[in-house]
Amino acid sequence: MKKFFSVAIVAAVVATMMSCGNNPKPSLKNDVDTLSYAIGVVQSQGLMDYLANAKGVDTTYIAEFLQGVNDGAKAGDDKKKAAYFAGIEIGQQISNNMMKGLNYNLFGDDSTQTVSLNNFLAGFVSSVTGKDCKLTVAEADSLAQILFESIKAKSAEKKYAANKEEGAKFLADNAKKEGVQTLPCGVQYKVLKEGNGALPTDTNTVVVNYEGRLLDGTVFDASNRHGDEPAEFAVTRVIKGWTEALKAMPVGSEWEIYIPEHLAYGANGQGNIPPFSTLIFKVELLEVK
């Protein structure tokens, strides 16, 4: 039989028939009554999984859930109650989704640090009511982005300090090796094959073969992983270290490039590249467009 309603709606219908936790008694006097009952049975399919997996409800407290739905359904078009229940739902989303997500993005698995729920709510309420709000939305957005990156970087630096130290030591030692040169920005390179073609600029697109690896030799990316053809991308659409190296590299060249963490992915890392990783690339510049 085709489902007519979502599981959530059916839960609301069932709940309205409940009183003080007592199961409603069916009264199947005619076909409509029987149809109603049958649809109720069919539509209950998957409810427990939906509550547990989609809504995060501990189904030990199913009676409390049904009471809440019952109260919401009985509110009807009472605007005051509707606003209250909407607030409850948003508050739960803030607590269970937003706060947990913010904490993880900022502090990772460090449970000793947390954003302030009280201050979050203070900002939220003052902005909604327009009373005593200390920042405009635009000011808050700009400040939040700056502080988010700063706090995240400090947290990551604490956890991945060894990566930063290892990279700094590697670059210091590498700079002393024969054939290694350093660009003004701090990117180091070693010419494996001289090229005599054009130099890319910020407005160009380049065609390259490349392989990227971590200091321990782990290959994290390579152009041949993405197909048989060389990679093609805009000079300014890559990490800063790549952009600076490319603009110093004539077409036809093949270089080994050593990129400091702050000119790579820094505190954020990327995929299987840990935060604060110094990166090594072998790059062959085939063409400039």
Order of alpha helices (4+ residues) and beta strands (2+ residues): alpha-alpha-alpha-alpha-alpha-alpha-alpha-alpha-beta-beta-beta-beta-beta-alpha-beta-beta
